């Protein structure tokens, strides 16, 4: 069985991510992830009165574990962005692979709280916050990746170069005016009648 030969400059014709745009979007996603973690903890501790990440007496914001959780969410986002960037420059269908990898990592983060000895309501609240974080990180980073793609210029119709090939001489036929379609050549053009 024979396979078609790869096109010339196949590596050069592959879409590449724009690093500045990609990492700016990744940084913004990390900030969003940290804020989701803070808001998730605030909602569960203050609104639902479920003490996650700290004892109940620590108030709505909890203690230092709240800040650690938010910073960890931002750090995980940056690591996920690095993974996505590597997938974008090395694999076909990078968003598919990234979604599967991060989906399974999110599933592990959702299931993990149920392996601890915490009360069931705390396990459930932590699992929900982790699920929302995972969905946000996956969806935002895949959108950043889609927007940061820089597509190569299409090949020139003249060959490999940027202009016409050798032997092309501009204006070979001279400057020939065009005639209207309804006036045959050799006849004077019709003039509109005035009243």
KOLPA-272535 format. One record per atom (N, C-alpha, C): z negated, x negated, y. Coordinates in pm, whole numbers, plus 50000, padded with zeros to 5 digits. Layout:
! KOLPA-272535
ZXY...
! end
This chain:
! KOLPA-272535
500004991549883500005000050000500004991050123500784994750222500844986950345500174994750457499634987350548498974993250664499734989350788499764998050888500464994351011499744982851080500534974451142499974963051214499254968051338498154961451375497474965651498498354962851618498274971051721499094968751839498704955651906499654950251982499374937952055498224940352151497364930452162496214931052253495354943352226495094946352098494294958152064492914957252124492314945452126490974943952183491004946152334492074941852399492164943652544492414958152582493034965852491493344979852521492194989252488491094984252431489964992652394489164996352519488745009052531487905012852645486585005052642486135000552757484904992952770483964999852869482664998352849481735004152946481674995753073481495002353184481264995553311479764992153315479414979153306477994975553293477114980653407477584979553530476754983853644476474998853638477505006553612477335020953607476495025053486476705018453373475955021853252474465018953269474125006953317472705003253327471995010653440472725014453543472115022953647471755036553588472665042053508472375054753442471255053553340471185042153271470105039853174468765038953245468725032253360467485031553437467035045253485467985053153532467645066753575467135075053458467735073153340467285080453221465875076153182465545063453198464195058653168463175065053261463525066553387462625073153482462415087753442463505094553405463405108453361462525109553237462685100353141461885100753019460405098853050460075089553139458675087553177458095100153243458885106453328458425118653394458285130153295459175131053197459035141353094457745139353016457415126852985456165123952914454965128152998454975124753127453865128653214453745143753227454865150553249454835165053263454425171753132454905166453020454525172052890453025170952866452455159452899451005157752882450255166752980450745167753103450085176353202450105190953157451245195553107451335209553062450405212052944450395203052847449555205452730448075204352763447695195052851446275193252882445775203552982446565206753084446085215253192446375229953165447625232853131448005246853112447545252352978447775244752871447465249652736446075245452688445375236952764444035231952728444015225352591445065217752560445115210052435444975195452472443875188852436443645175052478444425164952395445655161852439446415151352370446305138552449446385127152384446355113652439445015109652499444025118352505442705114952560441735126052523440435123252527439445133752501439515144852605438975156452572439055168152659438365165852793437335157652799436605155452923437305146753024438465141552994439195132453084440005139653190440035152753190440775160253291442225162653252442995168153347444385171853319445285159853294445035148553362445885136853348445485127953232444315129953176443885121653065443405108153115443585097753036443145084453076444315074653070444045062253043445085051953044446145054352938445815061852833446805064652729447975072752783447735080752885448815088552945449855079153008449375069353084450305059753145451015051453039450295047652934450925040052825452025048152758451775061052739452755069852675454005071052762453825072552894454965073552985455755060552989455055049152996455745036252997456455033552864455845037852755456475036352624457745044852615457725056752672458925065252674460045058452753459705052152866460715044952945461235032852869460335025552802460765013752726461655017652609461325028352540462165033152430463545037052481463595042852600464885046552659465735034252686465145023652737465895011352766466385005052635465535005052532465954999652402467105008052345466995021352358468065030252311469345027952389469235025352519470425022352599471075009352554470254999352522470794986752470471534988852340470964997052252471625000452125472955007352151472955017052241474185024252272475235014952332474815005852418475754996452479476404987652371475594982652278476154974652169477104982852083476754995352057477645003951979478955006552054478875007852186480075010652265481064999052263480584986852255481494975452259481884970752119481294976752014481574971351881482014981551777481754994251793482045003851686482995014851732483705020651638484465032751671483485044551677483735054051760482895065851776481425062251801481135054551905479755050151928478775061651952479205072352019478295083352046477855090351917478735090951818478355097151691477275088951622477475075951613476475067351551475165067651628475245067251761474045067451843473275080551825473985091651823473315104551805472605105251671473225100251566472575100151435471355091051433471495079051485470365069651485469195075351565469475080051685468405085251770467865098651719468725106451656468245119051598467235116451487467515106651404466575103251296465305096951353465435088751458464245083051521463405094051586464055103851647463325115151705462625123151598463295125151486462655132251374461405124951327461475111751318460295103851279459175105451382459525105751513458515107351617457905121351615458665131251573458155144951564457235146351442457565140051334456785141351210455525132651214455555121351284454435111951282453085118151321452985126351426451655131751461450985139451347451755144951256451175152651146450555143651040450735130451052450115121250958448745116351008448355120451128447065116251183445985126351149444765122951185443635131851155443285140851273444145141851372443895150351489443975165051449443385173951530443505188351503444975192851507445235203751441446615208651427447265211851562446515217651656447125220951785447535208251860446765197451849447145184751912448355178551843448405179651712449565174451639450835181751682450735195051690451895203151726452335200351870451385199251963451725196652103452385182852118451855172852050452445159452057453845159351997454015166551886455335167251822456355173851915455945184351986456865191152078457245182052195456255174952251456565165652361457525154852311457295149652191458185139352135459595144852112459695157352067461005163652046461765165052177461085169952280461745171452411462175157852465461335147652448461705134152491462945129252418462975131052287464115126452209465405133352248465335146452265466535153952305467015149452443466085147352536466475143052671467105129152668466505119952594467045106352588468445106352527468605113552416469915114052350470965120152441470655131752498471675138752577472015131052705471015125852774471305118752898472055105652874471655098052772472355085352748473785087352699474025097752618475415100152577476275104452695475695111852789476465115452909476705103252997475705094453009475885082053085476995073653022476975072652890477985064652821479385070452842479505083652837480815089852856481325087552998480435087553095480845085753234481135071153267480475061953198480595047753231481775040953163482565048253086483715042253018484785038653119485265026553108486365021753192487575020253102488555028553121489745028353037490735018053091491385010653000492365000853047493595007853105494295000853191495505006353250496555008153140497315018953147498345020753045499385009653055500035006452944501034995652948502194999553040502764989453101503864991553193505104995953117505925004153179507175008253117508184996753115507894986153189508814974853196508494964053094507504965953011507144955852913505734950952935505544938052916504194932352925503734930253069504674927853160504304924353297503974936453381503764933953508503414944653600504624949953676505774944053658506944948453731508154949253642509314951053700510524951753619510834938453553511564939053445511894927053368512904918153439513254906853379514224897753442515594904353449516304901053552517654906453569517694918953655516574924353692516544936353776516744932453921517734938553984518004935954125517884949254197516954950254292516804963054362518014966354448518264979054466519354984254550520694978754509520994978554379522294973954333523414983154379523124996054391524165005654426524265007754576523445001354651523485003554796522725016254832522795019854957522095031655005523065043355005522985051854906523885063254896523115075954927523535083155033522835095655064523175106154959522275115054940522515125854844523115137854917523875145554843524485157454899523765169854847523785180654924523215193054871523995197654748523355204754660523985209054536525135218754557525095226754662526145236854681527335231854762527335219254808528455213654883529145203254797530385205554757531095195654677531445183454762531615171954699531955159954775533345161254838533545154954953534835155255021534985167155113534105176255116534185188055200533065187555303533325192155421532295191855525531235202355492529975199055520528895208555490529005220955575528595232155519528585244755591527465244855694527805250955805526795252155910526335266655916525065268755943524585282555952525255289456070525575301956055526225309656160525145314456258525505313856386524585318556489525125331456543524305340156586524715353256641524585353856787
! end
